[in-house]
Amino acid sequence: MPKKTIKDIDIRGKRVLIRVDFNVPLDDKKRITDDIRIKESLPTIRYALDQNASIILMSHLGRPKGEFNKDFSLAPVAERLSRILGKDVKMMKDCVGIEIKNAVLGMREKDIMLLENLRFHKEEEKNDANFAKELASLGDVFINDAFGTCHRAHASTEGVTKYLPSVAGFLVQKEIEYFERLLKNPEKPFALIFGGAKVSDKISVIENMLPKIDFLLIGGAMAYTFLKSRLKGVGKSKLEEDKIEVAEAIFDKAREKDVGIFLPEDHVVALDISAKTKIKISIDYVPDGWIGLDIGPRTIKKFISVLKDCKTICWNGPLGYFELKPFRKGTAEIAKFIARLKATTVIGGGDTAAAINELGLGGKMSHISTGGGASLEYLEGIELPGIKALNDM
């Protein structure tokens, strides 16, 4: 672990400023529909409580565009966290200002407060120095436990580190350890599974990972750009025409590195994207007028045959249009299979994590990342600003 963690500094009785990722999904009645991000913060919060620290939590929620919007208030999070901890979490009306400062000065040991949405202030995303300094003034030490925002150089992730001793919380520590293992010491054979919509989001990751992996399995909409580069018919499937040459180049690089690339051999296709649309299985190509929306049974069998002996598997992106039931079998079958393997299984955040958790398989994977964008950038080999800024060992 190249960075100091919460266990490497003395926080006993101190005011601890913790950046968490409470960007949780809410329904139209502002009820939390998935509290996994809150639960992931609990080990760090509970450790600080055990050290008799007073805890100031800060987070963003949604995209309020730099101004107050009650629809993006963190109040539901304070209520849920209070219920989980069995302890009052005081919800604040803002994240900076004299009232916040006075409230912090009045805190006692083991008190917890949650600051209001950081992104109600445009200075947060601009990494404004004065805003960062005001946030930092609330604590004696800073703990970053929000991996999902570590790829952003914001005031609450990078700016505050200029004014306080700054270390990783347990969640960020776990994320770093798993991704460092993938990048530097993966047990072989190592398979990378990519799905989702866009090739463009993952080009740099593929190029960085090719020297480290043995197999690259591609599904989801991004597969159709690769299939087009192999002169396969893709019908009306989602396609990035301007990335076909890039896909061709990836095949060339994979051959140089002796990496096997596996694409869909059959497809669940439909005439339109809806839950009640007519579907059929198409072998080898997608017919004109049809849309490829999931991998078919032959592809599932092929992918399983490749994965069965792997010791390390990293997966980012569903293999079909998982939101609709007719197109989720590919993702579900591969997820169920790798959940049974004696392998290190690392799941990227975002849609992939949501799919795995919806299938009830989260506890059977080695690690489910809490950061979709952050995990991809880590795999690209980019040093994330929120991690780079933490104190070195």
Contacts in CASP RR format, 6 or more apart in sequence:
PFRMAT RR
TARGET T0000
AUTHOR 0000-0000-0000
METHOD contacts of the structure
MODEL  1
MPKKTIKDIDIRGKRVLIRVDFNVPLDDKKRITDDIRIKESLPTIRYALD
QNASIILMSHLGRPKGEFNKDFSLAPVAERLSRILGKDVKMMKDCVGIEI
KNAVLGMREKDIMLLENLRFHKEEEKNDANFAKELASLGDVFINDAFGTC
HRAHASTEGVTKYLPSVAGFLVQKEIEYFERLLKNPEKPFALIFGGAKVS
DKISVIENMLPKIDFLLIGGAMAYTFLKSRLKGVGKSKLEEDKIEVAEAI
FDKAREKDVGIFLPEDHVVALDISAKTKIKISIDYVPDGWIGLDIGPRTI
KKFISVLKDCKTICWNGPLGYFELKPFRKGTAEIAKFIARLKATTVIGGG
DTAAAINELGLGGKMSHISTGGGASLEYLEGIELPGIKALNDM
1 168 0 8 1.000
1 173 0 8 1.000
1 176 0 8 1.000
1 177 0 8 1.000
1 393 0 8 1.000
2 176 0 8 1.000
2 180 0 8 1.000
2 392 0 8 1.000
2 393 0 8 1.000
3 167 0 8 1.000
3 168 0 8 1.000
3 173 0 8 1.000
3 176 0 8 1.000
3 387 0 8 1.000
3 390 0 8 1.000
3 391 0 8 1.000
3 392 0 8 1.000
3 393 0 8 1.000
4 167 0 8 1.000
4 168 0 8 1.000
4 390 0 8 1.000
4 391 0 8 1.000
4 392 0 8 1.000
4 393 0 8 1.000
5 167 0 8 1.000
5 168 0 8 1.000
5 169 0 8 1.000
5 170 0 8 1.000
5 173 0 8 1.000
6 44 0 8 1.000
6 47 0 8 1.000
6 48 0 8 1.000
6 143 0 8 1.000
6 167 0 8 1.000
6 168 0 8 1.000
6 169 0 8 1.000
6 170 0 8 1.000
6 173 0 8 1.000
7 47 0 8 1.000
8 167 0 8 1.000
8 393 0 8 1.000
9 141 0 8 1.000
9 165 0 8 1.000
9 167 0 8 1.000
11 48 0 8 1.000
11 51 0 8 1.000
11 53 0 8 1.000
11 140 0 8 1.000
11 141 0 8 1.000
12 51 0 8 1.000
12 52 0 8 1.000
12 53 0 8 1.000
13 51 0 8 1.000
13 52 0 8 1.000
13 53 0 8 1.000
13 54 0 8 1.000
13 109 0 8 1.000
14 51 0 8 1.000
14 53 0 8 1.000
14 54 0 8 1.000
14 139 0 8 1.000
14 140 0 8 1.000
14 141 0 8 1.000
15 53 0 8 1.000
15 54 0 8 1.000
15 56 0 8 1.000
15 104 0 8 1.000
15 107 0 8 1.000
15 138 0 8 1.000
15 139 0 8 1.000
15 140 0 8 1.000
15 141 0 8 1.000
16 48 0 8 1.000
16 53 0 8 1.000
16 54 0 8 1.000
16 55 0 8 1.000
16 56 0 8 1.000
16 139 0 8 1.000
16 140 0 8 1.000
16 141 0 8 1.000
16 143 0 8 1.000
17 56 0 8 1.000
17 58 0 8 1.000
17 135 0 8 1.000
17 136 0 8 1.000
17 138 0 8 1.000
17 139 0 8 1.000
17 141 0 8 1.000
17 142 0 8 1.000
17 143 0 8 1.000
17 160 0 8 1.000
17 164 0 8 1.000
18 41 0 8 1.000
18 44 0 8 1.000
18 45 0 8 1.000
18 48 0 8 1.000
18 55 0 8 1.000
18 56 0 8 1.000
18 57 0 8 1.000
18 58 0 8 1.000
18 142 0 8 1.000
18 143 0 8 1.000
18 144 0 8 1.000
18 145 0 8 1.000
18 169 0 8 1.000
19 58 0 8 1.000
19 59 0 8 1.000
19 142 0 8 1.000
19 143 0 8 1.000
19 144 0 8 1.000
19 145 0 8 1.000
19 146 0 8 1.000
19 149 0 8 1.000
19 156 0 8 1.000
19 157 0 8 1.000
19 160 0 8 1.000
20 37 0 8 1.000
20 41 0 8 1.000
20 44 0 8 1.000
20 57 0 8 1.000
20 58 0 8 1.000
20 59 0 8 1.000
20 145 0 8 1.000
20 146 0 8 1.000
21 37 0 8 1.000
21 40 0 8 1.000
21 41 0 8 1.000
21 59 0 8 1.000
21 145 0 8 1.000
21 146 0 8 1.000
21 147 0 8 1.000
21 148 0 8 1.000
21 149 0 8 1.000
21 370 0 8 1.000
21 371 0 8 1.000
22 37 0 8 1.000
22 38 0 8 1.000
22 41 0 8 1.000
22 57 0 8 1.000
22 59 0 8 1.000
22 60 0 8 1.000
22 61 0 8 1.000
22 74 0 8 1.000
22 77 0 8 1.000
22 114 0 8 1.000
23 37 0 8 1.000
23 59 0 8 1.000
23 60 0 8 1.000
23 61 0 8 1.000
23 62 0 8 1.000
24 32 0 8 1.000
24 33 0 8 1.000
24 34 0 8 1.000
24 35 0 8 1.000
24 37 0 8 1.000
24 38 0 8 1.000
24 61 0 8 1.000
24 76 0 8 1.000
24 77 0 8 1.000
25 32 0 8 1.000
25 33 0 8 1.000
25 34 0 8 1.000
26 32 0 8 1.000
26 33 0 8 1.000
26 76 0 8 1.000
27 33 0 8 1.000
30 71 0 8 1.000
30 73 0 8 1.000
30 76 0 8 1.000
31 76 0 8 1.000
32 38 0 8 1.000
32 76 0 8 1.000
32 77 0 8 1.000
32 80 0 8 1.000
34 354 0 8 1.000
34 357 0 8 1.000
35 80 0 8 1.000
35 84 0 8 1.000
36 353 0 8 1.000
36 357 0 8 1.000
36 370 0 8 1.000
37 370 0 8 1.000
38 77 0 8 1.000
38 80 0 8 1.000
38 81 0 8 1.000
38 84 0 8 1.000
39 84 0 8 1.000
40 171 0 8 1.000
40 370 0 8 1.000
41 57 0 8 1.000
41 145 0 8 1.000
41 171 0 8 1.000
42 84 0 8 1.000
42 85 0 8 1.000
43 170 0 8 1.000
43 171 0 8 1.000
44 143 0 8 1.000
44 145 0 8 1.000
44 169 0 8 1.000
44 170 0 8 1.000
44 171 0 8 1.000
45 55 0 8 1.000
45 57 0 8 1.000
45 85 0 8 1.000
45 112 0 8 1.000
46 85 0 8 1.000
47 170 0 8 1.000
48 55 0 8 1.000
48 143 0 8 1.000
49 55 0 8 1.000
49 87 0 8 1.000
49 110 0 8 1.000
49 112 0 8 1.000
52 109 0 8 1.000
52 110 0 8 1.000
53 109 0 8 1.000
53 110 0 8 1.000
54 104 0 8 1.000
54 107 0 8 1.000
54 108 0 8 1.000
54 109 0 8 1.000
54 110 0 8 1.000
54 111 0 8 1.000
54 112 0 8 1.000
55 110 0 8 1.000
55 111 0 8 1.000
55 112 0 8 1.000
55 113 0 8 1.000
56 104 0 8 1.000
56 107 0 8 1.000
56 113 0 8 1.000
56 115 0 8 1.000
56 138 0 8 1.000
56 139 0 8 1.000
57 89 0 8 1.000
57 112 0 8 1.000
57 113 0 8 1.000
57 114 0 8 1.000
57 115 0 8 1.000
58 95 0 8 1.000
58 114 0 8 1.000
58 115 0 8 1.000
58 118 0 8 1.000
58 135 0 8 1.000
58 156 0 8 1.000
59 74 0 8 1.000
59 77 0 8 1.000
59 114 0 8 1.000
59 115 0 8 1.000
59 117 0 8 1.000
59 118 0 8 1.000
59 146 0 8 1.000
60 117 0 8 1.000
60 118 0 8 1.000
60 119 0 8 1.000
60 124 0 8 1.000
60 149 0 8 1.000
60 156 0 8 1.000
61 72 0 8 1.000
61 73 0 8 1.000
61 74 0 8 1.000
61 77 0 8 1.000
61 117 0 8 1.000
61 119 0 8 1.000
62 72 0 8 1.000
62 117 0 8 1.000
62 119 0 8 1.000
63 72 0 8 1.000
63 119 0 8 1.000
64 71 0 8 1.000
64 72 0 8 1.000
64 117 0 8 1.000
64 119 0 8 1.000
64 120 0 8 1.000
65 119 0 8 1.000
65 122 0 8 1.000
66 119 0 8 1.000
66 120 0 8 1.000
66 121 0 8 1.000
66 122 0 8 1.000
66 124 0 8 1.000
66 125 0 8 1.000
67 120 0 8 1.000
67 122 0 8 1.000
68 120 0 8 1.000
69 120 0 8 1.000
72 117 0 8 1.000
72 119 0 8 1.000
72 120 0 8 1.000
73 116 0 8 1.000
73 117 0 8 1.000
74 91 0 8 1.000
74 114 0 8 1.000
74 115 0 8 1.000
74 116 0 8 1.000
74 117 0 8 1.000
75 91 0 8 1.000
77 114 0 8 1.000
78 89 0 8 1.000
78 90 0 8 1.000
78 91 0 8 1.000
78 114 0 8 1.000
79 91 0 8 1.000
81 89 0 8 1.000
81 112 0 8 1.000
81 114 0 8 1.000
82 88 0 8 1.000
82 89 0 8 1.000
85 112 0 8 1.000
87 110 0 8 1.000
87 112 0 8 1.000
88 112 0 8 1.000
89 112 0 8 1.000
89 113 0 8 1.000
89 114 0 8 1.000
90 103 0 8 1.000
90 111 0 8 1.000
90 112 0 8 1.000
90 113 0 8 1.000
90 114 0 8 1.000
91 113 0 8 1.000
91 114 0 8 1.000
91 116 0 8 1.000
92 99 0 8 1.000
92 100 0 8 1.000
92 103 0 8 1.000
92 113 0 8 1.000
92 114 0 8 1.000
92 115 0 8 1.000
92 116 0 8 1.000
93 99 0 8 1.000
93 116 0 8 1.000
94 100 0 8 1.000
94 115 0 8 1.000
94 116 0 8 1.000
94 120 0 8 1.000
95 115 0 8 1.000
95 116 0 8 1.000
95 117 0 8 1.000
95 118 0 8 1.000
95 120 0 8 1.000
95 121 0 8 1.000
95 135 0 8 1.000
96 121 0 8 1.000
96 131 0 8 1.000
96 134 0 8 1.000
96 135 0 8 1.000
97 134 0 8 1.000
100 115 0 8 1.000
100 138 0 8 1.000
101 137 0 8 1.000
101 138 0 8 1.000
103 113 0 8 1.000
104 113 0 8 1.000
104 138 0 8 1.000
104 139 0 8 1.000
107 113 0 8 1.000
118 124 0 8 1.000
118 135 0 8 1.000
118 154 0 8 1.000
118 155 0 8 1.000
118 156 0 8 1.000
119 125 0 8 1.000
121 131 0 8 1.000
123 130 0 8 1.000
123 131 0 8 1.000
123 155 0 8 1.000
124 131 0 8 1.000
124 154 0 8 1.000
124 155 0 8 1.000
124 156 0 8 1.000
125 152 0 8 1.000
125 154 0 8 1.000
125 155 0 8 1.000
126 155 0 8 1.000
127 153 0 8 1.000
127 154 0 8 1.000
127 155 0 8 1.000
127 158 0 8 1.000
127 159 0 8 1.000
128 155 0 8 1.000
129 159 0 8 1.000
129 162 0 8 1.000
131 155 0 8 1.000
132 155 0 8 1.000
132 156 0 8 1.000
132 158 0 8 1.000
132 159 0 8 1.000
132 160 0 8 1.000
132 162 0 8 1.000
132 163 0 8 1.000
133 162 0 8 1.000
133 163 0 8 1.000
135 155 0 8 1.000
135 156 0 8 1.000
135 160 0 8 1.000
136 142 0 8 1.000
136 159 0 8 1.000
136 160 0 8 1.000
136 162 0 8 1.000
136 163 0 8 1.000
136 164 0 8 1.000
137 163 0 8 1.000
139 164 0 8 1.000
140 164 0 8 1.000
141 164 0 8 1.000
141 165 0 8 1.000
141 166 0 8 1.000
141 167 0 8 1.000
142 160 0 8 1.000
142 161 0 8 1.000
142 164 0 8 1.000
142 165 0 8 1.000
142 166 0 8 1.000
142 167 0 8 1.000
143 166 0 8 1.000
143 167 0 8 1.000
143 168 0 8 1.000
143 169 0 8 1.000
144 150 0 8 1.000
144 157 0 8 1.000
144 161 0 8 1.000
144 166 0 8 1.000
144 167 0 8 1.000
144 168 0 8 1.000
144 169 0 8 1.000
144 172 0 8 1.000
144 386 0 8 1.000
144 387 0 8 1.000
144 390 0 8 1.000
145 168 0 8 1.000
145 169 0 8 1.000
145 170 0 8 1.000
145 171 0 8 1.000
145 172 0 8 1.000
146 157 0 8 1.000
146 171 0 8 1.000
146 172 0 8 1.000
147 171 0 8 1.000
147 172 0 8 1.000
147 175 0 8 1.000
147 369 0 8 1.000
147 370 0 8 1.000
147 371 0 8 1.000
147 374 0 8 1.000
148 370 0 8 1.000
148 371 0 8 1.000
148 372 0 8 1.000
148 373 0 8 1.000
148 374 0 8 1.000
149 156 0 8 1.000
149 157 0 8 1.000
149 374 0 8 1.000
149 386 0 8 1.000
150 157 0 8 1.000
150 172 0 8 1.000
150 374 0 8 1.000
150 384 0 8 1.000
150 385 0 8 1.000
150 386 0 8 1.000
150 387 0 8 1.000
151 373 0 8 1.000
151 374 0 8 1.000
151 377 0 8 1.000
151 378 0 8 1.000
151 382 0 8 1.000
151 384 0 8 1.000
151 385 0 8 1.000
151 386 0 8 1.000
152 158 0 8 1.000
152 385 0 8 1.000
152 386 0 8 1.000
153 159 0 8 1.000
153 385 0 8 1.000
153 386 0 8 1.000
157 385 0 8 1.000
157 386 0 8 1.000
157 389 0 8 1.000
158 385 0 8 1.000
158 386 0 8 1.000
158 389 0 8 1.000
159 389 0 8 1.000
160 166 0 8 1.000
161 386 0 8 1.000
161 389 0 8 1.000
161 390 0 8 1.000
162 389 0 8 1.000
165 391 0 8 1.000
166 389 0 8 1.000
166 390 0 8 1.000
166 391 0 8 1.000
167 390 0 8 1.000
167 391 0 8 1.000
168 176 0 8 1.000
168 387 0 8 1.000
168 390 0 8 1.000
171 370 0 8 1.000
172 387 0 8 1.000
174 367 0 8 1.000
175 367 0 8 1.000
175 369 0 8 1.000
175 370 0 8 1.000
175 371 0 8 1.000
175 374 0 8 1.000
175 375 0 8 1.000
175 378 0 8 1.000
176 387 0 8 1.000
178 344 0 8 1.000
178 346 0 8 1.000
178 366 0 8 1.000
178 367 0 8 1.000
178 369 0 8 1.000
179 346 0 8 1.000
179 369 0 8 1.000
179 375 0 8 1.000
179 378 0 8 1.000
179 379 0 8 1.000
181 344 0 8 1.000
182 190 0 8 1.000
182 212 0 8 1.000
182 312 0 8 1.000
182 314 0 8 1.000
182 346 0 8 1.000
182 379 0 8 1.000
183 212 0 8 1.000
183 378 0 8 1.000
183 379 0 8 1.000
183 381 0 8 1.000
186 212 0 8 1.000
186 213 0 8 1.000
186 311 0 8 1.000
186 312 0 8 1.000
186 344 0 8 1.000
187 311 0 8 1.000
187 312 0 8 1.000
187 343 0 8 1.000
187 344 0 8 1.000
188 214 0 8 1.000
188 311 0 8 1.000
188 312 0 8 1.000
189 214 0 8 1.000
189 215 0 8 1.000
189 309 0 8 1.000
189 310 0 8 1.000
189 311 0 8 1.000
189 312 0 8 1.000
190 212 0 8 1.000
190 213 0 8 1.000
190 214 0 8 1.000
190 215 0 8 1.000
190 310 0 8 1.000
190 311 0 8 1.000
190 312 0 8 1.000
190 313 0 8 1.000
190 314 0 8 1.000
191 213 0 8 1.000
191 214 0 8 1.000
191 215 0 8 1.000
191 216 0 8 1.000
191 217 0 8 1.000
191 306 0 8 1.000
191 307 0 8 1.000
191 310 0 8 1.000
191 312 0 8 1.000
191 313 0 8 1.000
191 314 0 8 1.000
192 206 0 8 1.000
192 209 0 8 1.000
192 213 0 8 1.000
192 215 0 8 1.000
192 216 0 8 1.000
192 217 0 8 1.000
192 313 0 8 1.000
192 314 0 8 1.000
192 315 0 8 1.000
193 217 0 8 1.000
193 218 0 8 1.000
193 219 0 8 1.000
193 303 0 8 1.000
193 307 0 8 1.000
193 313 0 8 1.000
193 314 0 8 1.000
193 315 0 8 1.000
193 316 0 8 1.000
193 317 0 8 1.000
193 319 0 8 1.000
193 334 0 8 1.000
194 202 0 8 1.000
194 205 0 8 1.000
194 206 0 8 1.000
194 216 0 8 1.000
194 217 0 8 1.000
194 218 0 8 1.000
194 219 0 8 1.000
194 222 0 8 1.000
194 315 0 8 1.000
194 316 0 8 1.000
194 317 0 8 1.000
195 218 0 8 1.000
195 219 0 8 1.000
195 220 0 8 1.000
195 221 0 8 1.000
195 222 0 8 1.000
195 223 0 8 1.000
195 316 0 8 1.000
195 317 0 8 1.000
195 318 0 8 1.000
195 319 0 8 1.000
195 320 0 8 1.000
196 219 0 8 1.000
196 220 0 8 1.000
196 221 0 8 1.000
196 222 0 8 1.000
196 317 0 8 1.000
196 318 0 8 1.000
196 319 0 8 1.000
196 320 0 8 1.000
196 351 0 8 1.000
197 220 0 8 1.000
197 221 0 8 1.000
197 222 0 8 1.000
197 238 0 8 1.000
198 221 0 8 1.000
198 222 0 8 1.000
198 240 0 8 1.000
199 222 0 8 1.000
199 225 0 8 1.000
199 226 0 8 1.000
199 240 0 8 1.000
199 243 0 8 1.000
199 246 0 8 1.000
199 247 0 8 1.000
200 240 0 8 1.000
200 243 0 8 1.000
201 376 0 8 1.000
202 222 0 8 1.000
202 316 0 8 1.000
202 376 0 8 1.000
203 243 0 8 1.000
203 246 0 8 1.000
203 250 0 8 1.000
204 380 0 8 1.000
205 316 0 8 1.000
205 376 0 8 1.000
205 379 0 8 1.000
205 380 0 8 1.000
206 216 0 8 1.000
206 250 0 8 1.000
207 250 0 8 1.000
207 253 0 8 1.000
208 379 0 8 1.000
208 380 0 8 1.000
208 381 0 8 1.000
209 379 0 8 1.000
210 216 0 8 1.000
210 250 0 8 1.000
210 253 0 8 1.000
210 254 0 8 1.000
210 257 0 8 1.000
210 259 0 8 1.000
211 257 0 8 1.000
213 259 0 8 1.000
214 259 0 8 1.000
214 260 0 8 1.000
214 310 0 8 1.000
215 259 0 8 1.000
215 260 0 8 1.000
215 261 0 8 1.000
215 262 0 8 1.000
215 306 0 8 1.000
215 307 0 8 1.000
215 310 0 8 1.000
216 254 0 8 1.000
216 259 0 8 1.000
216 260 0 8 1.000
216 261 0 8 1.000
216 262 0 8 1.000
217 262 0 8 1.000
217 303 0 8 1.000
217 306 0 8 1.000
217 307 0 8 1.000
218 226 0 8 1.000
218 261 0 8 1.000
218 262 0 8 1.000
218 263 0 8 1.000
218 264 0 8 1.000
219 263 0 8 1.000
219 264 0 8 1.000
219 295 0 8 1.000
219 299 0 8 1.000
219 319 0 8 1.000
219 320 0 8 1.000
220 294 0 8 1.000
220 295 0 8 1.000
220 317 0 8 1.000
220 318 0 8 1.000
220 319 0 8 1.000
220 320 0 8 1.000
220 321 0 8 1.000
221 237 0 8 1.000
221 238 0 8 1.000
221 320 0 8 1.000
221 321 0 8 1.000
222 240 0 8 1.000
223 263 0 8 1.000
223 264 0 8 1.000
223 295 0 8 1.000
224 234 0 8 1.000
224 237 0 8 1.000
224 238 0 8 1.000
224 239 0 8 1.000
224 286 0 8 1.000
224 292 0 8 1.000
225 239 0 8 1.000
225 240 0 8 1.000
225 243 0 8 1.000
225 244 0 8 1.000
225 247 0 8 1.000
226 247 0 8 1.000
226 250 0 8 1.000
226 251 0 8 1.000
226 261 0 8 1.000
226 263 0 8 1.000
227 233 0 8 1.000
227 234 0 8 1.000
227 263 0 8 1.000
227 264 0 8 1.000
227 285 0 8 1.000
228 234 0 8 1.000
228 239 0 8 1.000
228 241 0 8 1.000
228 244 0 8 1.000
228 247 0 8 1.000
229 244 0 8 1.000
229 245 0 8 1.000
229 247 0 8 1.000
229 248 0 8 1.000
229 251 0 8 1.000
230 251 0 8 1.000
230 263 0 8 1.000
232 284 0 8 1.000
232 285 0 8 1.000
232 286 0 8 1.000
233 285 0 8 1.000
233 286 0 8 1.000
234 285 0 8 1.000
234 286 0 8 1.000
234 292 0 8 1.000
235 285 0 8 1.000
235 286 0 8 1.000
235 287 0 8 1.000
235 288 0 8 1.000
235 289 0 8 1.000
235 290 0 8 1.000
235 291 0 8 1.000
235 292 0 8 1.000
236 286 0 8 1.000
236 288 0 8 1.000
236 289 0 8 1.000
236 290 0 8 1.000
236 291 0 8 1.000
237 286 0 8 1.000
237 291 0 8 1.000
237 292 0 8 1.000
237 293 0 8 1.000
238 291 0 8 1.000
250 261 0 8 1.000
251 261 0 8 1.000
254 260 0 8 1.000
254 261 0 8 1.000
262 302 0 8 1.000
262 303 0 8 1.000
262 306 0 8 1.000
264 295 0 8 1.000
264 296 0 8 1.000
264 299 0 8 1.000
265 283 0 8 1.000
265 284 0 8 1.000
265 296 0 8 1.000
265 298 0 8 1.000
265 299 0 8 1.000
265 302 0 8 1.000
266 281 0 8 1.000
266 282 0 8 1.000
266 283 0 8 1.000
266 284 0 8 1.000
266 295 0 8 1.000
266 296 0 8 1.000
266 297 0 8 1.000
266 298 0 8 1.000
266 299 0 8 1.000
267 281 0 8 1.000
267 282 0 8 1.000
267 285 0 8 1.000
267 286 0 8 1.000
267 292 0 8 1.000
267 293 0 8 1.000
267 294 0 8 1.000
267 295 0 8 1.000
267 296 0 8 1.000
267 299 0 8 1.000
268 279 0 8 1.000
268 280 0 8 1.000
268 281 0 8 1.000
268 292 0 8 1.000
268 293 0 8 1.000
268 294 0 8 1.000
268 295 0 8 1.000
268 296 0 8 1.000
268 320 0 8 1.000
268 326 0 8 1.000
268 327 0 8 1.000
268 329 0 8 1.000
269 279 0 8 1.000
269 280 0 8 1.000
269 281 0 8 1.000
269 282 0 8 1.000
269 286 0 8 1.000
269 287 0 8 1.000
269 290 0 8 1.000
269 291 0 8 1.000
269 292 0 8 1.000
269 293 0 8 1.000
270 277 0 8 1.000
270 278 0 8 1.000
270 279 0 8 1.000
270 290 0 8 1.000
270 291 0 8 1.000
270 292 0 8 1.000
270 293 0 8 1.000
270 326 0 8 1.000
270 327 0 8 1.000
271 277 0 8 1.000
271 278 0 8 1.000
271 289 0 8 1.000
271 290 0 8 1.000
271 291 0 8 1.000
272 291 0 8 1.000
273 291 0 8 1.000
273 293 0 8 1.000
273 321 0 8 1.000
273 324 0 8 1.000
274 324 0 8 1.000
275 324 0 8 1.000
275 325 0 8 1.000
275 326 0 8 1.000
277 326 0 8 1.000
279 293 0 8 1.000
279 326 0 8 1.000
281 296 0 8 1.000
281 297 0 8 1.000
282 290 0 8 1.000
282 292 0 8 1.000
283 298 0 8 1.000
286 292 0 8 1.000
293 320 0 8 1.000
293 321 0 8 1.000
293 324 0 8 1.000
293 326 0 8 1.000
293 327 0 8 1.000
294 319 0 8 1.000
294 320 0 8 1.000
294 321 0 8 1.000
294 326 0 8 1.000
294 327 0 8 1.000
294 328 0 8 1.000
294 329 0 8 1.000
294 330 0 8 1.000
294 331 0 8 1.000
295 303 0 8 1.000
295 319 0 8 1.000
295 320 0 8 1.000
295 330 0 8 1.000
296 329 0 8 1.000
296 330 0 8 1.000
299 330 0 8 1.000
300 329 0 8 1.000
300 330 0 8 1.000
300 333 0 8 1.000
300 334 0 8 1.000
303 334 0 8 1.000
304 333 0 8 1.000
304 334 0 8 1.000
304 337 0 8 1.000
307 313 0 8 1.000
307 334 0 8 1.000
307 337 0 8 1.000
307 338 0 8 1.000
307 341 0 8 1.000
308 337 0 8 1.000
308 341 0 8 1.000
310 341 0 8 1.000
310 343 0 8 1.000
311 343 0 8 1.000
311 344 0 8 1.000
312 343 0 8 1.000
312 344 0 8 1.000
312 346 0 8 1.000
313 338 0 8 1.000
313 341 0 8 1.000
313 343 0 8 1.000
313 344 0 8 1.000
313 345 0 8 1.000
313 346 0 8 1.000
314 346 0 8 1.000
314 347 0 8 1.000
314 348 0 8 1.000
314 379 0 8 1.000
315 334 0 8 1.000
315 338 0 8 1.000
315 345 0 8 1.000
315 346 0 8 1.000
315 347 0 8 1.000
315 348 0 8 1.000
315 352 0 8 1.000
316 347 0 8 1.000
316 348 0 8 1.000
316 349 0 8 1.000
316 352 0 8 1.000
316 372 0 8 1.000
316 375 0 8 1.000
316 376 0 8 1.000
316 379 0 8 1.000
317 348 0 8 1.000
317 351 0 8 1.000
317 352 0 8 1.000
318 328 0 8 1.000
318 331 0 8 1.000
318 351 0 8 1.000
318 352 0 8 1.000
318 355 0 8 1.000
319 330 0 8 1.000
319 331 0 8 1.000
319 334 0 8 1.000
320 327 0 8 1.000
320 328 0 8 1.000
320 330 0 8 1.000
320 331 0 8 1.000
321 327 0 8 1.000
321 328 0 8 1.000
322 328 0 8 1.000
322 331 0 8 1.000
322 351 0 8 1.000
322 355 0 8 1.000
328 355 0 8 1.000
331 355 0 8 1.000
332 359 0 8 1.000
335 355 0 8 1.000
335 356 0 8 1.000
335 359 0 8 1.000
335 361 0 8 1.000
336 359 0 8 1.000
336 361 0 8 1.000
338 345 0 8 1.000
338 365 0 8 1.000
339 345 0 8 1.000
339 361 0 8 1.000
339 362 0 8 1.000
339 364 0 8 1.000
339 365 0 8 1.000
340 364 0 8 1.000
343 366 0 8 1.000
344 366 0 8 1.000
344 367 0 8 1.000
345 365 0 8 1.000
345 366 0 8 1.000
345 367 0 8 1.000
346 365 0 8 1.000
346 366 0 8 1.000
346 367 0 8 1.000
346 369 0 8 1.000
347 353 0 8 1.000
347 356 0 8 1.000
347 362 0 8 1.000
347 365 0 8 1.000
347 367 0 8 1.000
347 368 0 8 1.000
347 369 0 8 1.000
348 368 0 8 1.000
348 369 0 8 1.000
348 371 0 8 1.000
348 372 0 8 1.000
348 375 0 8 1.000
348 376 0 8 1.000
349 368 0 8 1.000
349 369 0 8 1.000
349 370 0 8 1.000
349 371 0 8 1.000
349 372 0 8 1.000
349 373 0 8 1.000
349 375 0 8 1.000
350 371 0 8 1.000
350 372 0 8 1.000
350 373 0 8 1.000
352 372 0 8 1.000
353 368 0 8 1.000
353 369 0 8 1.000
353 370 0 8 1.000
353 371 0 8 1.000
353 372 0 8 1.000
356 362 0 8 1.000
356 365 0 8 1.000
356 368 0 8 1.000
357 368 0 8 1.000
362 368 0 8 1.000
369 375 0 8 1.000
374 384 0 8 1.000
377 384 0 8 1.000
378 384 0 8 1.000
END
